[in-house]
Amino acid sequence: MTLTRTTETRTGTWMLVAAGLFAVAWGGNEFTPLLVMYRLEHGFSAFTVDTFLFAYVIGIVPALLICGPLSDRIGRRPVMLPATAVAAAGSILIAFGADTAGILFGGRVLSGIALGIGMAVGGSWIKELSALDPTAAPGAGARRQAMSLTAGFALGAGVAGILAQWAPWPTHLAYAVHVGICVIAGIGMISVPETRPAVPKAHRARLIDDLKIPAATHRRFLVIVVPLAPWVFGAASVAYAVLPSLMADRSGGHPIALSALMSVLALGAGFAIQAVGRKIDTPNAARGALVALTILVFGMLLAAWAASALTIAAALIAAAVLGCGYGMALVSGLQEVQRIAGPNDLAGLTAVFYSLTYLGFAVPAILSALTERWPGVLTYPTIFVFGAIMAGVCWVFVRTRSTSHLPAAPMDAEGSKLT
């Protein structure tokens, strides 16, 4: 069944896809608070565990760039429905590979593939279902997408950290819980109708041509979204990967629980600020992006303070502010994307945006390598101050182009042209 604008649809249909997106996001981030466990109890170096964190980007980026345009070609359902099964397979692999770097790496790649599908295809499906929802406010698609992701990221990290710290089978139980969530969410999505009919084979271009995203060269995307996007998970990874690692010896013997707490705090703050994001964001300027970058400047300075003071209070404050920066950057970037993209470019441009955001997950591995290579010269406080300066440079760049290259035709907050 395919929905159209004239078809009546249940208000809550989008929630079933949001549950699938929640499930793959849970799988993407459940590993994060356990980085400390793999380093302290399984003998992996800091650089190696940070590489595990980045490994799922290897799955995410191809999945985003291929599956988004593919779903524009053949529909959302056939591409999104397998995502929860892939996510479950990733968790199963990780659960049985706690002492083997190659197996952990492979499981993380599968988790990334599932998350990439969810972000590009599930997000577009939610947006289109929201456009058919008579109760949806303007901008609901971007907010529902961002909040589903953030809720999955936060709860996945929080539950995994608690189970690994205090429950039995620390390397298995959290992943078993995730597999159960994937099964339930996957079954729920089966009943959701298609929102984008497949293009008839006679009218399909070559797939390689469909993978081209013309909207990615839109000047507004280049000067507003591109400078903002890497900060999304750059900020998040500092909050719940780098800072918890620095605080491991100050955790009172509960490093995994502290890591989980910082993850939940950062992502909870990001979730909360997304709820008011539409009041901050405007289609007439880059106000949302500027607010995000302002928060990130302060967040990086607070991270420098926390890395110097090494107190739990300082680390928690820094994580919360960085989480707000992450959440505001994510939702404002998505709303810019949905205003720029036409109906044939929505999934593809969303995929490009998310691919850029996930470059931020390289930050922990880069910082580990730099501080190990020049331990007396490059310290975390110094690097975080430099990060604050770079966020400030991005703020100035975006501010000077805030009202430039707006989409030629007026668009509503859902990214649809007004007529």
N, C-alpha and C positions, 0 to 999 in steps of 0.2 A: 504494500500500500504506500502511496506517495501523497504527502500533504500538499495542499495549495493554500493560498491566502483565503480562499472562499470556503475551505474545509473547517468544520468545527473541530477543535482539538482540546483535549483535557489540559487544564491549567498545569498539572504536575508532570506532564510527559517529559519535560526537559530534565526532571530530577533523576530519571532512570539513567540517562546518559551522564548526568553529573555524578551519579554513583559509580559508573564505570571510570570516569576521569579521576574521581576520588581514589578508587582502588589502584590505578596505575601510579598515581602520585604517591600513595602510601608505599608502594613497592620501590619507587625511586628514592625515597628518603629514609626508609627504615634502617638502612645501612649506616647512615651518617653518625648517629650517636654511638654506634658500635666500633667506630674507628679506633677509639681509645682501647677497647677490648682487644682488637686484633693486634694492636701495637704492643700492649703490655703483657698479654697472656698467650699470644701465638707467635711472638718473635719477629713480626714484620717491622721494618724501619718506618720512621715518620714519612719519608718520601714515598715508600711503597704503598702505605695505606692512603696517602693523599692521591696517589695514582689510581688506586681502586675507586676513589671518589670521582675522579675525572673519567674513569673508564666508561661509565655509562653514557657520557657525551658522545663516545664513538658509536653507540647505538642510536642515540637521540637524533643527531644531526642528519644522517642519511634517512632515517624514518620520517623526520619532519619534511625534508626537502622532496622526498619521493611520494610519501603517502598523502600529503596535503593535495598536491595537484592530481594524484591518482584518484582521490575521492571526488574531486571536481569532475573527473572523467567518467567514473563508474558508479558514483553514489557514495554516501557516507556509511551506510550499513555494512556493506561487504568488507570495508577496510577497517572500520572501528570494532566490529564484533570480535575478531580474534585477539584484540589487545589484552584483554584480561587473562586469556589463556597463556599468552607469551609472558606476561608479568608473573603469573604463577610458576611457570617453568623457570624463570630467573631466580625466584625465591627458593625453589627446590634445589637448584644447582648450588646456590650460595650456602644453603643449610648443610650440604654434604661436602663442602670444600673448605672448611674453616682453616685448615692447615696447608692448603695448596693454592699458591698464588694464581696459577693458570685457571683453576676452576672458579675461584672468586672473581677473577677478571671476566671470564666468560659469562657468569651469572649476572654481573653488573651490566655487561653489554646487552643481554636480553632484557633486563629491567629498563635500560635506556630505549631500546626499540619500542617496548610497550608504551613508555611514557611519551616518546616522540609521536606515535600514532595517536595517543589520547590528546595531546596538546594541539596538534594540527587538525585532526579530523573530529575528535570529540568536541573540541572547542567550537569549531564551525557548526557542528550539528546542534549544539546548545544555543548558539546565536540564532540559527534559523528557526528552531523550535520556539525560542523566546519571541521572535518577531511574529509568530502566529498565536502567541499567548495574549489574550485580551486584558489580562491583569498586569502585564509586564510594563514597567516604567521605561522611559527612554534610557538607553545604555545598559539595560538589564543583561543583555547577552554577554558583554565584556565582564561585567561584575560577577555574574554567575559562573563564568568560566574561571576567572581569577580566584574566586573564593572557593570553588570546588578543588582547584589545585592546591591552594594554600592549606585548606582543611586537611587534605590527604597528606601533604608534606608534614604538617604539624603533628597530627595524630599518629602517623606512621612512626615518626621519630620518637614521640613521647612513649607510646606503648612498647616499642622495641627496646628503648632504654630501660624502662621499668622492668620488663621481663628479663632482660639480660643481666640486670644488676641483682635482682632479688628472687626470680623464679628459677625453677630447675631447667636443665637443658638450655643454657644461655645461647648456644650457637644454633639452636633448632626451633625453639618454641615460637619466637617472634615471627619467623618465616612461615611456620605452620598456620598461625593466625591469619597472616596475609593471604595464604592460599585459599582459606575458607572465605575471606572477603571477596576475593576474585571470582570464586564460583558463584556466589550470590549475586554480585553485580553483573557478571556475564549473563546469567539467566535473565535478570531483569531487563537488560537491553534488548533481548530478542523481540520483545513486544513493541518496541518503539518504531514508528513508521519512518519511511525514507522522506527526506526533505529536498533532496536534489536528485532528480531522475538521471539515470545513466544516459550519456550521449549515445545515440544510435551508432552502431559500428560504421555505417556508411558515411557518417558525418564526422567521425573521429579523425583528428590529426595524428601524426606520429606521437608516441608517448614522449619522445625526446623534446618535441616541440611543446607539449603540454607542461613539461618541467620548467620551461622558461616562464618567469614571473615579470611581466612588463611593469607592474606597479612597484617593483623593487627599485626601479630607477626614478621613481617620482621624487622630485626635489624635496618635498616635505618629509618623505621617509628618510632621505639621506642626511638632512640637516637637523632633524629633530629626533627621529627614532633611533638612528644608528649610534649617535653619541650617548644615548640613554641606555640602550639595551644591555650592554655588558655589565652595567652596574647592578642589574636586577639580581643575578646570582653571584656576582662579585661580592656584593654586600652580604648576601645570605651566607655565602661560604665562609666569610670572615667571622660572622656571628656564631655559626654552629659547627664549624670545623676547625678553624685556626685558633680562636680564643679558648674553646674547651681543651684543646691539646696543650696550650700554654698553662692552663689552670689545673691540669691533671694532678700535680703534686700538692695542690692546695685544696683538694676536694674533700678532705676529711675521710679518705679511704673509700669514697664513692664516685670515682671518676666517670663511670658510665651514666650514673644517675644525674650528675651535674651536666654532662654533655646533653642528655635528653632534656633537662630543664631549660638549658640555654636554647636548644632547638625549638622547643614549644613556645618559649617566651618570644623569641624572634619572629617565628611564624605566626604566633597569635597576635602580636602587634601588627604584623603585615596584614593579617586577615581583618583586624579591626579597622585599620585605616582605609582598606578597600571599600568598606561599607559607606564611607563618606566621600569616596573618591569622585563620584559624579558631581558632587556639589563644588568640588575644587576644580575639576577639569572643565574646560570650555572648548567648543569647536572653533572659536575665533582666535585663539592664541595657544601657546604652549604652556599655559599656567600649571597644568598638572605635572609636566616634566620638570619645570623649574622648581616647584615645591619639592618634588622627589630629590632633585640634585642638592637643594638646600639642606634637606634632612641628611643626605649622605655625607655632605661636608662635615656636619657636626658628628655624625656617626663615626666617621673615620678618625676624627680627633679624639672622640671618646674611646675608640679602640686603642689608640696610641697611649692614652692615659691608663687604660686597663692593662695593657701589655707591660707598662712600666710599674704600676702599683701592685699588680698580681693579687688583687683582693677579689673575693667572690662578688661583693656589691658592685665594684667597678665593672666587672665582666658582665654582670646581668644588666646593668644600665646601658652599656655599650651595645649588647645584643638586642635590647628592646628598641633602641633608636635605629640601629642598622636594619632591624626588621621592618620598622615603619618606612624606611627608605626603600627597601625591597618591595613592599606591598604597593606603595605609591608609584614607583617606577613601573611595576608590572601592569597595574590597571590603567595608568595613563598611556603607556606604550600600546596596550591592546586597543584602547579607544582611538588613538591616532591611527592605528592600522585599519580598524574597521571603518573609519571615515575615508581613508585613502582608497581602500580596495573596492573594486567593482565586484559584482556577484561572481564573475568567473575567476577572480584573483583572491578571493577571501581566504580560502584554506592555504593557498600557496604563499601569500604574503604573511599570514600568521606563522607559517612554518619558517620563513626567513627571519622573522622577528625572534621567534623562540631560539633558532639556531644561534643568533647573535647573543641572546641572553645567556646561553649556556657556555659561552666562552669564559664567563666569570668563574666557572668551576675549575678552570686551570689555575686560579689564584693560589689555593693552598699548596699545590705541588711546586709552583714557581717559587713561592716564598720559602718553602722547605729547602729547595735546591740553593737559593741565594744565601740563606742564612747558614747553611752547612758549608758552602763554598767560601764565604767571607764572614766568619763568625764574629770577628772583632770589629768589622767595619759596618756591615748591614745588620741592624737589629730590628725587631718587630716594631718598636715605637717609631723609629725613624722611617720605616717603610710605610706605616699607617699615616704619618704626617704627610709623606709624599702623596699618598692616595687622596688625602683631603685636598691637597693642592690641585691634583688632577681633576677631582670632582668639581672644584671651583672653576677650573679652566673650561670644563664642559658646560657649566652653568652660564659663563659669559658667552660662549659660542651659541648656545641655544637661545639665550636672552636676546641676542642681536638679530635672531632670525625667527623670533616667536610668532610673528604674524605673517611670515613669508610663505609663499607657495601653498596657500590653503587650497583644498580641492576646488576645482573650477565650479562644480555644481554644488549647491547647498545640500548638505546631508544631515540626517538626524543622528542621534548619538548611537544608533545601532549600525551606522554605516550605510544606510539606505538613502538613495537620492530622494529629496523632497520634490513633489510635483504639484 
